[in-house]
Amino acid sequence: MKKRKLADGFEVSALGLGCMGMSEFYGPRNDETSLAVLHEALDLGINFFDTADTYGPHHNEELLGRFLSQSDARSEVKIATKFGIVRKPGEYARSLDMRPDYARQACEASLKRLGIERIDLYYVHRVNPAQDIEETMGVLSQLVDEGKIDRIGLCEVSAPTLRRAHAVHPVTAVQTEYSLWSRGIEAEVLPTCRDLGIGFVAYSPLGRGFLTGRFQEVENFGDEDARGLLPRFQEDALRKNLRIVEAVQTVAQQKECTLGQLALAWLLAQGEDIVPIPGTKRLRYLIENAAAVDLTMTAAEQQYLDDLLSSIPVTGERYTEEGMKGVNV
């Protein structure tokens, strides 16, 4: 597996693994199957695992803790987790809390669930506009000095807030949704990251599975699959957005790869400072995704795909109103 550097020498596998779906939102969970995927990911050379305290809630960090306890490769594994989204079990509604005392409390709880002494990359999951990012960064900086976290990241942050935060303590990575149908960060956030020398971690690089061509009808979603509630997956929007899949399919056929591999290869080609973290709980998708690292796209191929997509507007917001809390703040 190839490696990439985010910032300040923080080197990780060129493709990470998003672990959220192993706990909720994308159908029933099966811990034994998920643990097998985690072990296989490490065998494939993927060493960058992404979780958060709110996934489950708490279950996902506990699952990663089990994985780490079963592995003798802790020194190779890079764990990224997050705090700031507060939810009750079984509820989607959330509040945002990044107060210094809560940040410290959340960090201690994550360390315990993960069974580790230091978090490699600790993100502010969402920014609460009513709370001071400078104060939050101040306590995170203290946690770095204390050896409880190694590096600091921010999720779904606006360019101005990123600059304010980075002025207090260096930010290693920004994590935001980025894919062929979610490119909003290209206007301000990604250029700001590059101006400041900050790496970028792209979550949902496969558009929550949409860009793989798996979802052709709303009926594909089960009762435990939250995608069925998202605006882009509603019947009218889904039908219009399928034109995006058709465009991706055109190029994938030419390159003799899957749609998902093409979507990941395109993202990897956007810069060596970008690390996608596609999530999966299935071994075959994990292996398929990992192979995308060796798939190259020429500048001409990228331009051709961009031209195909430029005339196809994306229909629907990324999240519901509740899910958009703290996005681009």
N, C-alpha and C positions, 0 to 999 in steps of 0.2 A: 504494500500500500504506500503510495506517495505521501509525502508530508507537506504541510504548509505552516507558515508562521503568521500569527495574528498580530501581536505587538510585543515589544520588549522581549524578543526571543522566545515567546511562548509557542512552541511547535507541537502540532497535533496532526493526526491523520487528515488527509485531504478531504475525506468524507467522514462526518461524524454520524452518530446514531441518536435520533430523537426518541425518547422512551415514554412519552406521555401516553400514547395509545395502548401501552401495556397495562395501564391502570384504569382508563375510562375514556369516554367520548366516542370511541370508534368500535363499539360492540363489546361483547363479553370478554372478560380477561381470564387468562390461564397462566398462572405463575410458572408452572414447570415448562411450558412451551416458551414463555418469554425468557426464562433463564437459559434455555438452550440457544435461543437467538443471541443473547448477550455473549455467551461463551464462543459461539461461532463467529460473531463480529470480531472479537479479540483475535481469534485464529486467523481471520482474514486481514488483520493488520489495522482494524479500526480501533482506535484507543481513546476516542473523544465521545463521552457519553453525556447526554443532556437530560436533566430532570428538573423538578421544582417541588417545593413543599406543598403546593396547592394541587398537584396531580394526585388524585385519590379521594380526598386530600391525604397526604402523607404516605399512602401506599407505595407510590413510585420510588420514593427515596428508600423506603424499607426494602423494596425489591432489589434496588441497586446495592443496598447493604448486604443482602443475602448473596448476591453475585460476587461482591468483593471478598466476602468471607470464604467463598469457595475457590477463589482464584489466588495463585501465588504470584500474580503479575501486577500487584498494586502500584509498583514503581512505574510501570508502563502506562497505566490507565490515567486519563485526565477526566476528572469529574467536574461538570458544570451544573450548578443548581441555582435556585432563585428564591427570592422572598418578595412579599409586597401585595400579592393577591390573597385575600382572606375569604374563604368560603366555608359553608357548613357542608358536611357530608351529604351527598345526594342532591345538592342544590347548585344551580349554575350562577345564581345571583352572587355578586361579590362586592367587597369594599376594598379600598386600596390603603395600605398602611406602610409608610416608609420612615416613620419616626425613628430617631436614633435608638431609643430604648427597645423598640420592637425589633429593629434590625439586629441588635445584639442577641435578643431572646430567640429570634428565628434562626440565627446562625448556630447558636448552641444546640437547638433542637435538631437542625439538619445534620450537624456533625454526629449527634448521637444516633439518629436513624440510619445514617450512612455507615456508621462504625469506623469513621476515619478521624484523624487528628487535624487535618487541614483540607479545606476545599480549594481545588485548583483554580476555579473561576466562579465568582459569586456575583450574580446579577441582581439589580433592582428590576423586578419583573414588570412593573408598571409605575409610572411617575404620577403621584398625586399632586395636582396643581396647587392644592391648598397647603402643601407641606414643602419645606425648604430643601431643595436638592443639595445645597452646600452643606447643610447639617447632616444629611444622610451620608454624603461622601466623607464627611469628617469622621464619623464613627466607623465607617468601612475602612478608612485609612488606619484607624487605631487597631482594627481587627487584623489588618495586614501586619502591622508592627508586632502584634501579639502572636503571630504565626498561625492564626485560625483560618485565614484565607490567604491565598497566594496572589490573586489578581481580582480586579473589579470590572464588572460589565454592566451595561444598561440595555434594556429591552424596549423596543417600540418608542424610542425617544425622538424628540424633534432636534434639529440641528442647533438652535440656540441653547436649549437645555444641555445638550451634549457638551457644548463649549464651556458652559458654566461649571458642569461637573468635572470636566477634564482639568480645569484650572485649579481645582482643589486637590485632586489626586489623579494620576494617569489612569485612563480607561483603556483596558486591553482589547475589549471587543464590544460591538453593538450587535444585538440580535433582534432582527425584525423579519417579518415575512417577506420573501423575495422569490419570485418565480416568473415564468413566462406570462402569467396572468396577474401578477402583483408586483408592479415595477415602480411604485410611488417613491421609493427611497432613492431612485436615480437622480431626482431633481436636486435635492439638498443634502440629505443625510449621508449618502455614500460619498459625495464629494467632500463633505466635512470630515468624515472618517479618514479619507486619504490625505486631506490637508493636515490633520493632526497625527497621522501615523497610527490610526486605530484599525484593528482588524474587523472583519464583518462576518457574522454567522447567520446564515440564511435558513430560517425554519419554514416548514411547509413548502419545500422546493418543488414538490410534485403537486402543489395545489390541493392538498388533502386527498390525494389519489385521483383527482379529476383529470390531471394531465397524462395519466397512464391510459385513459380511455375506458376505465372500468365502469364508469357510471354513465349510462345512457338514458336511464329513466329514474324518476323520483322513487319508484317502488324498490329500487336497489337498496334503500336504507332500512335497517331494522329499527326496532323500538329503542335500542340502546345506542344508536348511532346519531350523534349530535349534528352530523352534516345535514341531515334532513331538515334542520331548523334554520340553517344559514341562508341568507338572501341569495347567494349565487347558485345555490342548489335547489331553489324553488322551481316549480315546473316550467314557468315561462322563461325564467332566467336560464335555467339549465339548457333548455332547447336552443336558445340563442348562443350560449357559451360553447355549445358543441362545435360551432364553427372553428373555435380555437383548436380543439382537438384534431379536427380535420386538417388544419394547416400543419400542425406538428406531425401528424401521420405522414404527410407528403414528404417531409424531410427525413423522417425516421425510415421510411421505405427506401429512400435513396442511399442511406447510410447502413442499411441492413441491421438496424438495432431496434429495440423496443421504444415506445413513446417515452416511457419513464427514463430510460438511459439517455435519450436525446435531450430531455428537459434538464437532466443533471449535467450533461456535457456542456450544454449551453451556459448554464450557470457557472460552472467551473471555468469556462473560457472568459468570463467577464472580469477576471483578475485573480492573481495569485494570493491576494489578501482576503479572498472569499472562501468560506468553508460551509458547504451545505450540510444540513443534518436531517436527512429524510428519516422519517419514523416508520417502523414496521414491527410486527410481532410474528411474521412468517419467514421461515428460513429461505424460501425460494425468492421472495422479494428482496431480502437482505443480500443474497448472492448476486441477483440481477443488478441491484443498485451499486454494489461494490465494483462491478465490472465497468461501470460508466467512467471511472477514474482514468481508464486507459483509452477511452474514446475521445479523439480530438476533433475539434471543429475549426475549420479554416475561417478566416475573416470573411471570405466570400459566402460561405455557408451561413455564418451568423447573420450577415446582411440580408441574404435571401429570406431567412426565416423572419427577421425583423420586418422586412417589406411585406411578407405575407400577413403578419399579425397587425401591421399598422392600420389596416382598414377594418379591423374587427374590434369594435368596442367591447370591453368587459361589462357584463350586466350584473348589477348587484353589489352591495357592500361586502367586505370580507367577513364581518361579524354582524350579529344583531346589535341593537343599541346598547345592551348590557355588556356585550363583549368588547365594544369599542371604548369602554372606559379606560382612560390612561394611554390611549394610542396617539402617538405623535404629539405628546405634550411637552 
